[in-house]
Amino acid sequence: MTTETTATPETRRTVRAIDVQAGAITTVANAIEDMYRDTLDVVLSRGAFPQAPLAAAGDFLDRDDHNPGWARPNEKMPVEDIQLLGTDTPATPTYRAPRGDSLDAYLSSAAKHLSEAERVWSGGFDATAEIQRALACFAGGRPVELPRASDGRFYLPYTLRRLVDGKQIGVHHDYHYSWVATLRKPDSGGDLFVYGVTATTPDAPKMPNGFQYDLAAIEQRYHFARCTPEVGDLFLLASGRCLHRVDRIVGARARVTMGGFLALDKDRRRVLFWS
């Protein structure tokens, strides 16, 4: 992970980032709470997941001769046309549904489409259990659980995502914190950029429309971290706080990931994860 800055005294907030091997994470064993305390923004955990099953799934998904059930909720914005497997109703706003969908629609889609993602794994790999194990390393001894709605239905544990040549995830904030594991690394591009810009940063540069951030000005004025994950790596990101983006993909190999969101419950006794 690299960090860069041309920050001035007025924009001196730094991105607090840690790059750590999965076998030596005692220093970040409470990383999720540290993100809540605003003392940490990014953790890149090397080798958090077994590489072989993730690489096999990434290879299987990066094909154009079959469609395992991809949804394309951002198809209206071609440069951000991400492909999703596991749901056709994401938990976040999309270009198809700018205000998001209802909880009932989300839960119904999770029940209907999760099996499409589960069929990707081979060799008895239990993705949900592996996610719980990996996140538990940063949970400070808390249990890591999948939320349930009041009617008993479970939230979606993860989605699989594919970005192909020419696609990107534009600069934005999320509503929650996030986790992402790499299944396939592209030929070029696909890095995560995290900026020292929060929702409360005064006068953060924006384009003339007043809505989109001025990326060139952001990168000139503010500190940022650049993460280049390998297959099997996991990053945790305070995505609800820090502005971030995924660099445009270049080349025949796609960026394939597995990811979702995470949160502490109201009592800060449990870590919840979903997608």
One Martini backbone bead per residue (centre of mass of N, CA, C, O) as a GRO file, in nm:
protein
  275
    1MET     BB    1   0.097   0.035   0.022
    2THR     BB    2   0.026   0.370  -0.069
    3THR     BB    3   0.120   0.715  -0.005
    4GLU     BB    4  -0.014   1.045  -0.084
    5THR     BB    5   0.082   1.407  -0.112
    6THR     BB    6  -0.037   1.778  -0.136
    7ALA     BB    7  -0.096   1.888   0.127
    8THR     BB    8  -0.224   2.130   0.316
    9PRO     BB    9  -0.296   2.269   0.614
   10GLU     BB   10  -0.612   2.262   0.529
   11THR     BB   11  -0.552   1.935   0.413
   12ARG     BB   12  -0.414   1.725   0.655
   13ARG     BB   13  -0.567   1.480   0.631
   14THR     BB   14  -0.510   1.149   0.688
   15VAL     BB   15  -0.468   0.822   0.588
   16ARG     BB   16  -0.532   0.544   0.790
   17ALA     BB   17  -0.299   0.282   0.717
   18ILE     BB   18  -0.282  -0.087   0.692
   19ASP     BB   19  -0.028  -0.339   0.624
   20VAL     BB   20  -0.101  -0.693   0.667
   21GLN     BB   21  -0.050  -0.997   0.777
   22ALA     BB   22  -0.262  -1.249   0.867
   23GLY     BB   23  -0.043  -1.374   1.087
   24ALA     BB   24  -0.003  -1.041   1.201
   25ILE     BB   25  -0.286  -0.896   1.369
   26THR     BB   26  -0.268  -0.792   1.669
   27THR     BB   27  -0.260  -0.476   1.610
   28VAL     BB   28  -0.573  -0.524   1.456
   29ALA     BB   29  -0.796  -0.679   1.642
   30ASN     BB   30  -0.968  -0.378   1.668
   31ALA     BB   31  -1.031  -0.234   1.387
   32ILE     BB   32  -1.335  -0.175   1.380
   33GLU     BB   33  -1.338   0.012   1.625
   34ASP     BB   34  -1.121   0.205   1.520
   35MET     BB   35  -1.298   0.312   1.293
   36TYR     BB   36  -1.516   0.426   1.482
   37ARG     BB   37  -1.295   0.614   1.638
   38ASP     BB   38  -1.113   0.753   1.417
   39THR     BB   39  -0.802   0.582   1.387
   40LEU     BB   40  -0.908   0.427   1.121
   41ASP     BB   41  -0.949   0.341   0.759
   42VAL     BB   42  -0.735   0.105   0.667
   43VAL     BB   43  -0.720  -0.251   0.583
   44LEU     BB   44  -0.460  -0.474   0.463
   45SER     BB   45  -0.502  -0.824   0.427
   46ARG     BB   46  -0.276  -1.069   0.380
   47GLY     BB   47  -0.409  -1.376   0.329
   48ALA     BB   48  -0.710  -1.410   0.452
   49PHE     BB   49  -0.754  -1.608   0.214
   50PRO     BB   50  -0.772  -1.872   0.034
   51GLN     BB   51  -0.650  -1.878  -0.285
   52ALA     BB   52  -0.760  -2.113  -0.461
   53PRO     BB   53  -1.077  -2.073  -0.449
   54LEU     BB   54  -1.070  -1.778  -0.546
   55ALA     BB   55  -0.925  -1.819  -0.817
   56ALA     BB   56  -1.127  -2.018  -0.938
   57ALA     BB   57  -1.369  -1.825  -0.927
   58GLY     BB   58  -1.245  -1.596  -1.093
   59ASP     BB   59  -1.203  -1.759  -1.353
   60PHE     BB   60  -1.501  -1.848  -1.392
   61LEU     BB   61  -1.622  -1.544  -1.400
   62ASP     BB   62  -1.405  -1.459  -1.635
   63ARG     BB   63  -1.650  -1.489  -1.865
   64ASP     BB   64  -1.833  -1.481  -2.198
   65ASP     BB   65  -1.965  -1.792  -2.242
   66HIS     BB   66  -2.120  -1.717  -1.970
   67ASN     BB   67  -2.410  -1.680  -1.736
   68PRO     BB   68  -2.461  -1.689  -1.382
   69GLY     BB   69  -2.648  -1.404  -1.315
   70TRP     BB   70  -2.603  -1.120  -1.385
   71ALA     BB   71  -2.619  -0.803  -1.260
   72ARG     BB   72  -2.696  -0.441  -1.387
   73PRO     BB   73  -2.757  -0.154  -1.209
   74ASN     BB   74  -2.536   0.046  -1.395
   75GLU     BB   75  -2.600   0.046  -1.710
   76LYS     BB   76  -2.667   0.359  -1.755
   77MET     BB   77  -2.348   0.370  -1.666
   78PRO     BB   78  -2.105   0.238  -1.841
   79VAL     BB   79  -1.840   0.296  -1.660
   80GLU     BB   80  -2.031   0.158  -1.401
   81ASP     BB   81  -2.078  -0.154  -1.509
   82ILE     BB   82  -2.150  -0.358  -1.282
   83GLN     BB   83  -2.126  -0.696  -1.178
   84LEU     BB   84  -2.373  -0.908  -1.013
   85LEU     BB   85  -2.373  -1.173  -0.759
   86GLY     BB   86  -2.676  -1.258  -0.547
   87THR     BB   87  -2.830  -1.007  -0.686
   88ASP     BB   88  -3.093  -0.754  -0.808
   89THR     BB   89  -3.096  -0.594  -0.505
   90PRO     BB   90  -2.926  -0.379  -0.373
   91ALA     BB   91  -2.823  -0.202  -0.067
   92THR     BB   92  -2.788   0.027  -0.277
   93PRO     BB   93  -2.764   0.272  -0.468
   94THR     BB   94  -2.853   0.320  -0.814
   95TYR     BB   95  -2.915   0.392  -1.140
   96ARG     BB   96  -3.189   0.233  -1.127
   97ALA     BB   97  -3.198   0.305  -0.789
   98PRO     BB   98  -3.127   0.598  -0.638
   99ARG     BB   99  -3.300   0.520  -0.352
  100GLY     BB  100  -3.348   0.246  -0.358
  101ASP     BB  101  -3.481  -0.028  -0.210
  102SER     BB  102  -3.662  -0.229  -0.042
  103LEU     BB  103  -3.638  -0.454   0.204
  104ASP     BB  104  -3.817  -0.670   0.077
  105ALA     BB  105  -3.672  -0.680  -0.196
  106TYR     BB  106  -3.395  -0.752  -0.088
  107LEU     BB  107  -3.471  -1.020   0.062
  108SER     BB  108  -3.593  -1.165  -0.181
  109SER     BB  109  -3.335  -1.159  -0.354
  110ALA     BB  110  -3.152  -1.312  -0.162
  111ALA     BB  111  -3.317  -1.580  -0.163
  112LYS     BB  112  -3.305  -1.620  -0.482
  113HIS     BB  113  -2.967  -1.553  -0.553
  114LEU     BB  114  -2.747  -1.686  -0.369
  115SER     BB  115  -2.705  -1.959  -0.522
  116GLU     BB  116  -2.542  -1.836  -0.758
  117ALA     BB  117  -2.292  -1.786  -0.579
  118GLU     BB  118  -2.251  -2.070  -0.442
  119ARG     BB  119  -2.185  -2.229  -0.718
  120VAL     BB  120  -1.887  -2.124  -0.759
  121TRP     BB  121  -1.789  -2.313  -0.548
  122SER     BB  122  -1.524  -2.533  -0.452
  123GLY     BB  123  -1.429  -2.784  -0.230
  124GLY     BB  124  -1.623  -2.683   0.017
  125PHE     BB  125  -1.648  -2.384   0.014
  126ASP     BB  126  -1.735  -2.146   0.279
  127ALA     BB  127  -1.789  -1.825   0.252
  128THR     BB  128  -1.938  -1.732   0.506
  129ALA     BB  129  -1.743  -1.862   0.713
  130GLU     BB  130  -1.486  -1.715   0.605
  131ILE     BB  131  -1.581  -1.431   0.665
  132GLN     BB  132  -1.614  -1.462   0.967
  133ARG     BB  133  -1.322  -1.538   1.023
  134ALA     BB  134  -1.183  -1.285   0.905
  135LEU     BB  135  -1.339  -1.066   1.074
  136ALA     BB  136  -1.265  -1.176   1.362
  137CYS     BB  137  -0.967  -1.061   1.356
  138PHE     BB  138  -1.117  -0.746   1.393
  139ALA     BB  139  -1.341  -0.774   1.654
  140GLY     BB  140  -1.241  -0.802   1.957
  141GLY     BB  141  -1.414  -1.084   2.028
  142ARG     BB  142  -1.653  -1.065   1.861
  143PRO     BB  143  -1.920  -1.152   1.711
  144VAL     BB  144  -2.003  -1.273   1.378
  145GLU     BB  145  -2.294  -1.157   1.197
  146LEU     BB  146  -2.597  -1.214   1.040
  147PRO     BB  147  -2.858  -1.050   0.968
  148ARG     BB  148  -3.204  -1.009   1.080
  149ALA     BB  149  -3.512  -0.977   1.030
  150SER     BB  150  -3.820  -0.956   1.185
  151ASP     BB  151  -3.915  -1.217   0.993
  152GLY     BB  152  -3.620  -1.396   0.974
  153ARG     BB  153  -3.467  -1.292   0.748
  154PHE     BB  154  -3.183  -1.288   0.573
  155TYR     BB  155  -2.920  -1.148   0.482
  156LEU     BB  156  -2.673  -1.086   0.264
  157PRO     BB  157  -2.341  -1.190   0.283
  158TYR     BB  158  -2.274  -1.160  -0.038
  159THR     BB  159  -2.098  -1.043  -0.327
  160LEU     BB  160  -2.026  -1.061  -0.668
  161ARG     BB  161  -1.772  -0.888  -0.867
  162ARG     BB  162  -1.750  -0.720  -1.199
  163LEU     BB  163  -1.476  -0.564  -1.380
  164VAL     BB  164  -1.417  -0.442  -1.687
  165ASP     BB  165  -1.306  -0.305  -1.945
  166GLY     BB  166  -1.349   0.046  -1.866
  167LYS     BB  167  -1.420   0.010  -1.570
  168GLN     BB  168  -1.565   0.160  -1.264
  169ILE     BB  169  -1.545   0.334  -0.943
  170GLY     BB  170  -1.650   0.605  -0.833
  171VAL     BB  171  -1.638   0.872  -0.644
  172HIS     BB  172  -1.726   0.807  -0.289
  173HIS     BB  173  -1.971   0.743  -0.050
  174ASP     BB  174  -2.099   0.562   0.208
  175TYR     BB  175  -2.304   0.436   0.478
  176HIS     BB  176  -2.077   0.232   0.537
  177TYR     BB  177  -1.876  -0.020   0.597
  178SER     BB  178  -1.615  -0.224   0.438
  179TRP     BB  179  -1.561  -0.533   0.243
  180VAL     BB  180  -1.285  -0.689   0.044
  181ALA     BB  181  -1.220  -0.955  -0.187
  182THR     BB  182  -0.986  -1.115  -0.396
  183LEU     BB  183  -1.012  -1.320  -0.707
  184ARG     BB  184  -0.921  -1.106  -0.938
  185LYS     BB  185  -0.665  -0.966  -1.128
  186PRO     BB  186  -0.587  -0.728  -1.328
  187ASP     BB  187  -0.372  -0.612  -1.553
  188SER     BB  188  -0.504  -0.319  -1.500
  189GLY     BB  189  -0.596  -0.169  -1.243
  190GLY     BB  190  -0.826  -0.171  -0.958
  191ASP     BB  191  -0.755   0.020  -0.753
  192LEU     BB  192  -0.757   0.158  -0.434
  193PHE     BB  193  -0.886   0.481  -0.339
  194VAL     BB  194  -0.807   0.692  -0.053
  195TYR     BB  195  -0.938   0.983   0.106
  196GLY     BB  196  -0.901   1.290   0.304
  197VAL     BB  197  -1.234   1.284   0.266
  198THR     BB  198  -1.528   1.399   0.401
  199ALA     BB  199  -1.854   1.493   0.459
  200THR     BB  200  -1.715   1.748   0.645
  201THR     BB  201  -1.546   1.873   0.440
  202PRO     BB  202  -1.454   2.176   0.356
  203ASP     BB  203  -1.468   2.257   0.032
  204ALA     BB  204  -1.488   2.028  -0.151
  205PRO     BB  205  -1.421   1.955  -0.460
  206LYS     BB  206  -1.632   2.044  -0.740
  207MET     BB  207  -1.824   2.046  -0.984
  208PRO     BB  208  -2.038   2.264  -1.141
  209ASN     BB  209  -2.295   2.082  -1.050
  210GLY     BB  210  -2.238   2.017  -0.723
  211PHE     BB  211  -2.201   1.685  -0.707
  212GLN     BB  212  -1.939   1.619  -0.823
  213TYR     BB  213  -1.626   1.537  -0.788
  214ASP     BB  214  -1.298   1.673  -0.813
  215LEU     BB  215  -1.050   1.467  -0.867
  216ALA     BB  216  -0.803   1.637  -0.942
  217ALA     BB  217  -0.825   1.822  -0.689
  218ILE     BB  218  -0.818   1.608  -0.474
  219GLU     BB  219  -0.531   1.489  -0.554
  220GLN     BB  220  -0.380   1.765  -0.509
  221ARG     BB  221  -0.486   1.837  -0.192
  222TYR     BB  222  -0.496   1.530  -0.089
  223HIS     BB  223  -0.466   1.268   0.090
  224PHE     BB  224  -0.361   0.925  -0.009
  225ALA     BB  225  -0.449   0.582  -0.070
  226ARG     BB  226  -0.300   0.284  -0.226
  227CYS     BB  227  -0.449  -0.026  -0.326
  228THR     BB  228  -0.302  -0.367  -0.407
  229PRO     BB  229  -0.458  -0.641  -0.437
  230GLU     BB  230  -0.455  -0.978  -0.394
  231VAL     BB  231  -0.522  -1.287  -0.400
  232GLY     BB  232  -0.685  -1.316  -0.074
  233ASP     BB  233  -0.728  -1.038  -0.006
  234LEU     BB  234  -0.821  -0.789   0.250
  235PHE     BB  235  -1.045  -0.511   0.293
  236LEU     BB  236  -1.090  -0.242   0.517
  237LEU     BB  237  -1.342   0.030   0.516
  238ALA     BB  238  -1.425   0.373   0.578
  239SER     BB  239  -1.669   0.442   0.355
  240GLY     BB  240  -1.853   0.646   0.530
  241ARG     BB  241  -1.601   0.862   0.540
  242CYS     BB  242  -1.425   0.797   0.289
  243LEU     BB  243  -1.318   0.877   0.006
  244HIS     BB  244  -1.366   0.667  -0.297
  245ARG     BB  245  -1.211   0.432  -0.539
  246VAL     BB  246  -1.196   0.258  -0.861
  247ASP     BB  247  -0.997   0.189  -1.096
  248ARG     BB  248  -0.963   0.153  -1.413
  249ILE     BB  249  -0.989  -0.093  -1.636
  250VAL     BB  250  -0.713  -0.276  -1.806
  251GLY     BB  251  -0.801  -0.527  -2.006
  252ALA     BB  252  -0.899  -0.866  -2.017
  253ARG     BB  253  -0.884  -0.867  -1.718
  254ALA     BB  254  -1.071  -0.881  -1.449
  255ARG     BB  255  -1.234  -0.759  -1.165
  256VAL     BB  256  -1.271  -0.984  -0.888
  257THR     BB  257  -1.511  -0.989  -0.617
  258MET     BB  258  -1.580  -0.991  -0.260
  259GLY     BB  259  -1.861  -0.831  -0.080
  260GLY     BB  260  -1.939  -0.563   0.172
  261PHE     BB  261  -2.062  -0.499   0.493
  262LEU     BB  262  -2.011  -0.323   0.816
  263ALA     BB  263  -2.097  -0.345   1.180
  264LEU     BB  264  -2.187  -0.223   1.471
  265ASP     BB  265  -2.379  -0.244   1.712
  266LYS     BB  266  -2.525  -0.044   1.944
  267ASP     BB  267  -2.343  -0.200   2.180
  268ARG     BB  268  -2.072  -0.314   2.061
  269ARG     BB  269  -2.092  -0.662   2.060
  270ARG     BB  270  -2.124  -0.675   1.743
  271VAL     BB  271  -2.065  -0.804   1.418
  272LEU     BB  272  -2.190  -0.697   1.109
  273PHE     BB  273  -2.279  -0.863   0.795
  274TRP     BB  274  -2.323  -0.759   0.444
  275SER     BB  275  -2.484  -0.698   0.090
   0.00000   0.00000   0.00000
